[in-house]
Amino acid sequence: MTTTAPARESVLVRAPGPHELHPVRTHRRRRALELSLAAAVPLFLVLLWQLAADRAWIDSRVYPAPSTIFADGWDRAAEGELWPDVWATTKRVVAGYAVGTAAGYALGLLMGSLSLVRAALEPLLDALYVVPKLALLPIFLNMFGLGEGPQVALVAATVFFFVWISTMSAVMSIPEGHRDAGQVFGASPWQMFRHVLLPASLPSVLVGARIAAGVAVLVIVASEQIAATNGLGHLIFDSRALFQNDVMFVGIVCVAALGVVFSELVRVVGRLLTPWAPRDRGRGQS
């Protein structure tokens, strides 16, 4: 008679990693690495550009060296020639963004809540959404004439669609259980909006608002190149026509900085408005 020895159970022992033993220190190191890479990549490209201009690998008349662009931008800023264009573009972006965001959120909330309103308006808005927004500039010029009106209206129309789509989708994706709970507790329409629809949809809405912030800067620069007498878009187009490429690149750098600052400002405001929402992926947790 043979006997079988009892099987031995294997136990897997896993040692905790550094991120578990020292989470704060690991996070700080990770964040420092991310910031270093974020700064190193553009710095490397700028230095490579400078080297190419100094060694005549590229035509510095067409692609001025970064040092030349910086010096020209500094001089224009010190003499007060740059700030009027920066302010004109910023003012148009902020005004158009505010109007487009308010209209897009209001209509998106309405269409996401009421199926009949959505059925009536969604086909029309879908058709208007695919129309290039710059194609609407002549219409806005006829409506508002020359001046700030067409620029602001174009930005508002662009931002409106991004916010409208994100808001309507966010409201429609709210679980029915949330709405049912509000109805069980006898919530009024305002209470339903304040305590159910708003907190549940706002994180997704702010994602669309951040995308719209960057697109708003792109649209206003293109619009200023066509129908404006000031602004960064006009500065870029006018300096290119006069073959002042250093001034053109100054305008491009200002546009890039404006877009980054505006998008980051929207992100920070979104974090303050939605402390319950998870942080963006790819950004460190604090």
TORSE-206719 format. One record per residue (C-alpha): x, y, z; residue number from 1. Coordinates in steps of 0.05 Angstrom, whole numbers. Layout:
! residues N
       xx       yy       zz    nr
        X        Y        Z   NUM
...
! end
This chain:
! residues 286
       xx       yy       zz    nr
        0        0        0     1
       28       67      -21     2
       17      132       14     3
       17      200      -19     4
       53      256       16     5
        9      318       27     6
       21      372      -25     7
       58      432        0     8
       24      499       -9     9
       69      552      -40    10
       63      621      -12    11
       84      680      -55    12
      115      735      -14    13
      120      803      -46    14
      163      856      -17    15
      133      926      -18    16
      163      972      -69    17
      190     1043      -59    18
      124     1074      -80    19
       90     1036      -24    20
      143     1047       30    21
      155     1121       14    22
       96     1146      -28    23
      109     1220      -17    24
      183     1215      -35    25
      168     1172      -95    26
      116     1221     -119    27
      163     1279     -112    28
      217     1244     -151    29
      168     1224     -205    30
      142     1295     -210    31
      212     1323     -213    32
      229     1275     -269    33
      166     1295     -308    34
      181     1369     -300    35
      253     1358     -321    36
      232     1322     -384    37
      179     1374     -399    38
      232     1429     -396    39
      289     1389     -428    40
      254     1372     -494    41
      235     1443     -516    42
      302     1469     -490    43
      339     1418     -532    44
      300     1437     -594    45
      313     1511     -582    46
      388     1498     -573    47
      388     1456     -636    48
      353     1512     -674    49
      404     1562     -648    50
      461     1518     -669    51
      432     1508     -738    52
      425     1583     -747    53
      495     1597     -722    54
      526     1544     -767    55
      485     1567     -827    56
      451     1499     -833    57
      387     1538     -843    58
      375     1606     -874    59
      372     1654     -815    60
      335     1705     -857    61
      277     1656     -862    62
      286     1621     -795    63
      317     1672     -747    64
      357     1645     -689    65
      320     1640     -622    66
      367     1692     -593    67
      346     1740     -648    68
      273     1726     -636    69
      280     1735     -561    70
      319     1801     -569    71
      267     1828     -617    72
      210     1807     -573    73
      243     1838     -512    74
      253     1904     -549    75
      181     1906     -574    76
      155     1891     -505    77
      199     1943     -472    78
      178     1996     -523    79
      105     1978     -513    80
       93     1955     -585    81
       76     1883     -568    82
       26     1890     -511    83
      -31     1922     -551    84
      -33     1862     -597    85
      -29     1813     -539    86
      -85     1849     -503    87
     -129     1853     -565    88
     -124     1778     -577    89
     -133     1761     -503    90
     -195     1805     -498    91
     -228     1773     -558    92
     -212     1703     -534    93
     -239     1715     -464    94
     -303     1749     -487    95
     -319     1697     -541    96
     -301     1640     -494    97
     -347     1665     -440    98
     -406     1673     -488    99
     -395     1607     -523   100
     -386     1568     -457   101
     -449     1597     -426   102
     -492     1583     -488   103
     -463     1514     -499   104
     -472     1493     -427   105
     -544     1519     -423   106
     -566     1485     -488   107
     -527     1421     -474   108
     -560     1416     -406   109
     -629     1427     -437   110
     -619     1378     -494   111
     -588     1326     -448   112
     -647     1330     -401   113
     -705     1334     -450   114
     -708     1283     -506   115
     -758     1322     -548   116
     -713     1384     -548   117
     -655     1339     -567   118
     -694     1307     -624   119
     -714     1376     -651   120
     -646     1410     -648   121
     -592     1357     -653   122
     -595     1345     -729   123
     -590     1420     -743   124
     -532     1430     -694   125
     -496     1368     -721   126
     -499     1399     -791   127
     -473     1466     -766   128
     -418     1432     -726   129
     -383     1405     -788   130
     -382     1473     -822   131
     -312     1504     -817   132
     -320     1561     -769   133
     -277     1608     -810   134
     -330     1601     -865   135
     -378     1637     -818   136
     -333     1698     -813   137
     -365     1733     -874   138
     -433     1723     -843   139
     -411     1753     -778   140
     -380     1811     -815   141
     -447     1824     -848   142
     -482     1819     -782   143
     -436     1859     -737   144
     -394     1900     -786   145
     -320     1913     -776   146
     -294     1914     -705   147
     -294     1867     -646   148
     -362     1836     -659   149
     -343     1787     -714   150
     -281     1764     -677   151
     -318     1751     -612   152
     -376     1717     -648   153
     -329     1670     -685   154
     -295     1648     -621   155
     -362     1640     -587   156
     -389     1597     -644   157
     -327     1553     -641   158
     -328     1544     -566   159
     -403     1533     -565   160
     -401     1467     -602   161
     -346     1437     -559   162
     -382     1455     -494   163
     -450     1435     -521   164
     -428     1366     -543   165
     -391     1351     -478   166
     -448     1377     -435   167
     -503     1339     -471   168
     -463     1275     -470   169
     -446     1284     -396   170
     -519     1296     -377   171
     -543     1237     -418   172
     -492     1191     -385   173
     -515     1207     -314   174
     -542     1141     -285   175
     -617     1139     -278   176
     -608     1119     -206   177
     -582     1188     -190   178
     -644     1221     -219   179
     -690     1171     -185   180
     -658     1185     -118   181
     -670     1259     -127   182
     -742     1247     -145   183
     -753     1201      -86   184
     -728     1256      -39   185
     -775     1305      -72   186
     -721     1349     -103   187
     -745     1410     -140   188
     -719     1424     -211   189
     -667     1472     -182   190
     -646     1422     -129   191
     -642     1368     -182   192
     -596     1412     -223   193
     -555     1435     -163   194
     -545     1369     -128   195
     -551     1317     -184   196
     -539     1343     -254   197
     -486     1395     -239   198
     -438     1353     -197   199
     -446     1291     -241   200
     -435     1326     -307   201
     -386     1381     -291   202
     -321     1341     -295   203
     -337     1318     -366   204
     -361     1388     -385   205
     -295     1417     -362   206
     -256     1369     -407   207
     -293     1398     -467   208
     -281     1468     -439   209
     -206     1456     -437   210
     -205     1432     -509   211
     -246     1492     -529   212
     -196     1539     -495   213
     -140     1517     -541   214
     -184     1517     -603   215
     -208     1587     -586   216
     -137     1614     -591   217
     -127     1579     -658   218
     -191     1608     -687   219
     -179     1679     -664   220
     -109     1680     -694   221
     -135     1656     -761   222
     -192     1706     -758   223
     -145     1764     -742   224
     -104     1748     -803   225
     -165     1758     -846   226
     -207     1813     -815   227
     -171     1852     -761   228
     -124     1912     -756   229
      -91     1889     -692   230
      -79     1827     -651   231
      -27     1772     -654   232
      -57     1741     -716   233
      -52     1808     -752   234
       19     1817     -727   235
       40     1749     -754   236
        7     1758     -822   237
       30     1831     -830   238
      102     1816     -810   239
      105     1757     -859   240
       81     1802     -915   241
      136     1852     -898   242
      187     1795     -893   243
      200     1811     -820   244
      207     1738     -800   245
      236     1754     -731   246
      173     1793     -714   247
      130     1737     -743   248
      162     1686     -696   249
      153     1733     -638   250
       79     1732     -653   251
       79     1656     -659   252
      114     1648     -591   253
       63     1696     -559   254
        6     1655     -588   255
       35     1591     -561   256
       45     1622     -492   257
      -26     1650     -492   258
      -55     1583     -511   259
      -17     1547     -456   260
      -34     1598     -403   261
     -108     1600     -422   262
     -115     1525     -424   263
      -79     1517     -358   264
     -122     1570     -326   265
     -184     1533     -348   266
     -155     1469     -319   267
     -140     1501     -252   268
     -209     1532     -248   269
     -238     1464     -264   270
     -199     1432     -207   271
     -225     1484     -159   272
     -297     1474     -182   273
     -294     1398     -181   274
     -251     1376     -122   275
     -288     1309     -122   276
     -266     1291     -192   277
     -204     1248     -204   278
     -142     1284     -226   279
     -119     1284     -298   280
      -81     1222     -318   281
       -9     1235     -330   282
       -6     1289     -276   283
       22     1275     -208   284
      -24     1263     -150   285
      -16     1310      -91   286
! end
